[in-house]
């Protein structure tokens, strides 16, 4: 087992990994930027090392600084959390070269899944359904037009290196293609340093359904069931739940079995999430795989009772999945997660600043993952997540009523938050009836529709 893990992240996920280390009796060392000097991860980790100024490129994304910190601390493993360096295969390789275990899949697998059109091709080859689309990346606008004619409209132009909903454009007719192709290309180049694009058939009103995977280093892969993440704004998740109201035990088993086999053949290890879109006929199509722990992992933890972060550490240390899971995975009850972001409720612009009052709710079935505290600050340099509020109930109705009262009892003052938006979602009869798809928020807040597609 590892003696000391370096956490190459910040905020709630750094704290989440610290919790797992404490429970496993492993020492933790967290890196931090000058903006996070007074953060809770710095307070609760056994050690903390400053890696640079607030700017991401100079601190959390500065690979030499992160590796030096691990070497100074004598850490034998690095947990990257999500975002930041978590899907950077080069970083994982540097860790390996320095004899530090990267808690994640092997670098070639991360690299394959990081190029979304290659991941699509690999899944298609393995028999996993994908949407009709271009073969590989598009070399030019002319190639895009040819491919678009074959796929048909509407379609979606996506960035090969995509993430966070960026570099994506919905195209409804051939006339729109040149301008939207160029817009997606420049957005992708600016965001990822890679303007490569591919085309996929666009599904109207899909549900986003993803499968949580856990794999050991010996080819055993388990599926821990699905999360539905259809409540999104600008292709970014706001609320997630498990199980999906559209899932059946048969379909869950069928997809889970197919993914276990495919990912075992690919050589997958550690935690991962395979994302699908579901069309109106309940057919699932692979869209991408994330090779790390997800923001929304707590909903799976709440319904399966599996601690995913501890499991990540155990399988990375060489444990077999059998020893980590202790028997079959059971799904009990229903869990919902609301992402509480520091954002203005109307403009959705980030609202950084000082938190003047903070009271997270508690009580039966409520979990709050946060690194925020009263009198602390939300720095302007990083993402705007304040807390993940998770409610579990014996069924969906109980999870909804529990979440509603928890939202009502959540006090955050000093910055704007998405709490009022979540209260609106939870009170909506369509949401309560389980009629959710990725256009739900546009319908709930029609005013926002123009901006989302503008
Ligand atoms: P990212 O990596 O940027 O998160 P994804 O490929 O995971 O991008 O897609 C994010 C979201 O964009 C999906 O959850 C869905 O709402 C929308 N989307 C992506 N592809 C399609 C598609 N082919 N049809 C309809 N919506 C899509």
Boltz pocket constraint, residues with backbone or C-beta under 6 A from the ligand:
constraints:
  - pocket:
      binder: B
      contacts: [[A, 131], [A, 156], [A, 162], [A, 163], [A, 164], [A, 165], [A, 166], [A, 200], [A, 201], [A, 202], [A, 203], [A, 204], [A, 206], [A, 208], [A, 229], [A, 232], [A, 235], [A, 236], [A, 275], [A, 277], [A, 287], [A, 288], [A, 438]]
      max_distance: 6.0
